[in-house]
Structure formats: structure tokens, C-alpha cells
Amino acid sequence: MQNSELARIIRERRAIKSGYNDKEVTEDMVVRLLEDAIWAPNHGMRQPWRFIFVGNGQRNSFAAKVASTYPEERQKNREDYLNVPNAILVVIMEESDIPKQWEENYGATASMIQNFWLLAWEAGLGVVWKTNPHIYDPKVKEILNVGENEKIIGFLHLGYFDEIPVRKDRISIKDKFTRFKG
């Protein structure tokens, strides 16, 4: 059986953590990708996500403000780290006090991120989903105007790249699949 184009993209997709070239990641490009990515399944059509785009013109200021929330001895390192990607997309999820809805919202947001990542890969744009400690920091939430009922799900580091990272094999599905015997 031959793999579909979608299956090929799923298998070829990589996390691009560094090695970005100078090609600008535009807001228009990110919005176009998000227009399709948001078609992820989401219970009750809550569409529990929103986004903050940090482009080339805002990246230095953004990196400095987020880095300022770290202890002084780590600030330079964190600022340099946040200036590596060409752009950052902050993904924010609406939280619920109802555990079932919270989990449904998280699953929907994660599915949307995967859609975005695959669409970006198809377009030659590298992505890595970062969940560094600063996404949990109340000071970072304040800097980004994240509401009381919202959670930062991650910073998507974005950039065009010239070299594809080495593929990391997966454990065979045969080792992870069983049949109910009841």
C-alpha cells in the first residue's frame, strides 16, 4: 500500500529548533496557515484558542521582556534563546473550571497546533512547539495580557531553514497495540 501525500508529510515533518535562515516569517503567512489549522476537531465548537504573533520587528523587545522574568543570571541566555527563531506564535487556550471541558480544549488546541505544524512544513516553514518554564510564569501572562481564564499552551518558534534534521524512528505500532479480550 502506497502512502498518501498527507502520510508523507506527517512522516517527514521535523521539529526545527535552530539553523533558521534569514527569510522573514510574515504575519500574512502565519494567518493563512492558521485559517486552515483551526479546522481541528473541537468539542462543542468552542474553538478555545487565540494567538499572539511576534514578528521580526517585535522579537527583540518581546525576548527582553520575557527574559526579564528570569533570575538576573539567566536573563541574557533566555533573551538570546528567544531571539533565535525568525518569529514566535504564542498559542493561548481558554481554560474551563469543568475538567472534561479543560481536557477537550487542550486536545483541540494540541490538534490545531499539529495541523499548523503540518501545514507549515508543507510550505517549507520550520516549527517547534516550546513549553519552557516562562509559559507558566504569571509575569509572562501579564506581559502578554493573558486572562485569568486562559493558559499559554506554548510558544511556537518559527523560521525557514536550509537543512532538515535527521529522522528519529518511532516505536513500532505492533509494540503499542493490543486487542481487548473481554
C-alpha positions in Angstrom: 0.0 0.0 0.0 1.4 3.4 -1.0 1.4 6.2 1.5 -0.8 9.3 0.7 0.7 12.8 0.4 -0.7 13.6 3.9 1.0 10.5 5.3 4.3 11.5 3.7 4.1 15.0 5.2 3.2 13.5 8.6 6.3 11.3 8.5 8.6 13.9 7.1 7.7 16.7 9.5 10.5 17.6 11.9 11.0 20.0 14.8 13.2 22.8 13.6 14.9 24.1 16.7 17.8 26.0 15.1 19.5 26.7 11.8 17.0 29.2 10.6 17.9 31.3 7.6 17.2 35.0 7.1 13.9 34.6 5.2 11.2 36.6 7.1 8.2 34.8 8.5 5.4 37.1 7.7 2.2 37.7 9.7 0.2 37.1 6.5 1.8 33.6 6.1 1.0 32.7 9.7 -2.6 33.9 9.4 -3.0 31.9 6.1 -1.8 28.7 7.8 -4.0 29.3 10.9 -7.0 29.8 8.6 -6.7 26.1 7.8 -5.2 24.8 11.1 -8.3 25.9 13.1 -10.4 23.3 11.3 -9.1 20.9 14.0 -11.8 18.9 15.9 -13.0 20.8 18.9 -15.9 19.7 21.2 -18.9 22.0 21.2 -17.2 24.2 18.5 -15.7 26.1 21.4 -12.6 27.0 19.3 -10.7 27.6 22.6 -7.6 29.2 21.1 -6.2 32.6 20.4 -2.8 33.7 19.1 -0.2 36.4 19.6 2.2 36.9 16.7 5.7 38.1 17.4 7.4 39.1 14.1 10.8 40.4 13.2 10.1 44.0 14.4 8.9 43.0 17.8 11.1 40.0 18.6 13.9 41.8 20.4 11.5 43.7 22.7 9.5 40.5 23.3 12.6 38.5 24.1 13.9 41.1 26.5 10.5 41.4 28.3 10.1 37.6 28.7 13.8 37.2 29.7 13.3 39.8 32.4 11.1 37.4 34.3 14.0 35.0 34.9 16.7 35.4 37.6 19.3 38.0 36.5 22.0 35.4 35.9 19.8 33.6 33.3 18.3 36.7 31.5 21.0 37.1 28.8 20.7 33.3 28.0 16.9 33.4 27.8 16.9 36.6 25.7 19.4 35.1 23.2 17.3 31.9 23.1 14.1 33.8 22.3 15.9 35.7 19.5 16.9 32.6 17.7 13.7 32.0 15.7 12.6 34.4 13.0 9.1 34.7 14.6 7.2 33.3 17.5 3.5 32.4 17.7 2.1 32.3 21.2 -0.8 29.9 21.5 -3.3 30.6 24.3 -6.1 28.4 25.3 -9.4 29.2 27.1 -9.5 27.3 30.3 -12.6 25.8 31.9 -13.4 25.0 35.5 -15.0 21.8 34.3 -12.2 19.2 34.0 -13.8 17.5 31.0 -14.1 20.8 29.1 -10.5 21.7 30.1 -9.2 18.5 28.6 -11.3 18.8 25.5 -10.0 22.3 25.0 -6.4 21.2 25.4 -6.9 18.3 23.0 -8.5 20.6 20.4 -5.7 23.2 20.8 -3.0 20.5 20.5 -4.7 19.2 17.4 -4.8 22.7 15.9 -1.1 23.1 16.6 -0.4 19.8 14.8 -2.5 21.0 11.9 -0.5 24.3 11.8 2.8 22.4 12.1 2.0 20.1 9.1 0.7 23.0 7.0 3.9 25.0 7.8 6.1 22.0 7.0 4.3 21.6 3.6 5.1 25.3 3.0 8.7 25.0 3.9 8.4 26.8 7.3 10.0 25.2 10.3 8.2 25.0 13.6 9.0 23.7 17.1 6.5 23.8 20.0 8.2 25.1 23.1 6.8 24.7 26.6 9.7 26.4 28.6 9.1 27.4 32.2 8.2 31.0 31.2 4.8 29.9 29.8 3.7 29.1 33.4 5.0 32.4 34.9 2.2 34.8 35.9 4.5 37.7 35.0 4.7 36.5 31.4 0.9 36.1 31.4 0.7 39.7 32.5 3.2 40.9 29.8 1.1 39.2 27.2 -2.3 40.2 28.6 -3.3 36.6 29.1 -6.6 36.4 31.0 -7.4 34.7 34.3 -9.3 32.0 32.4 -6.6 31.5 29.8 -3.4 29.3 29.7 -0.4 29.7 27.5 -0.1 26.4 25.7 3.3 27.1 24.1 5.5 29.4 22.1 5.8 28.1 18.5 9.2 29.1 17.3 9.1 29.7 13.6 11.7 30.0 10.8 12.7 29.0 7.4 15.6 26.6 7.2 18.1 25.0 4.8 18.8 21.7 6.4 16.3 19.0 7.5 17.1 17.4 10.9 17.7 13.6 11.0 14.6 11.5 11.3 14.1 9.8 14.7 12.4 6.5 14.3 9.2 5.6 16.2 8.5 2.5 18.2 6.6 0.1 16.0 2.8 0.2 16.4 2.9 -3.6 17.0 4.6 -2.9 20.3 1.9 -0.4 21.3 -1.3 -2.1 20.1 -3.4 -4.7 21.8 -6.9 -6.2 21.4 -9.5 -6.1 24.1 -10.1 -9.7 25.3 -13.3 -9.3 27.3 
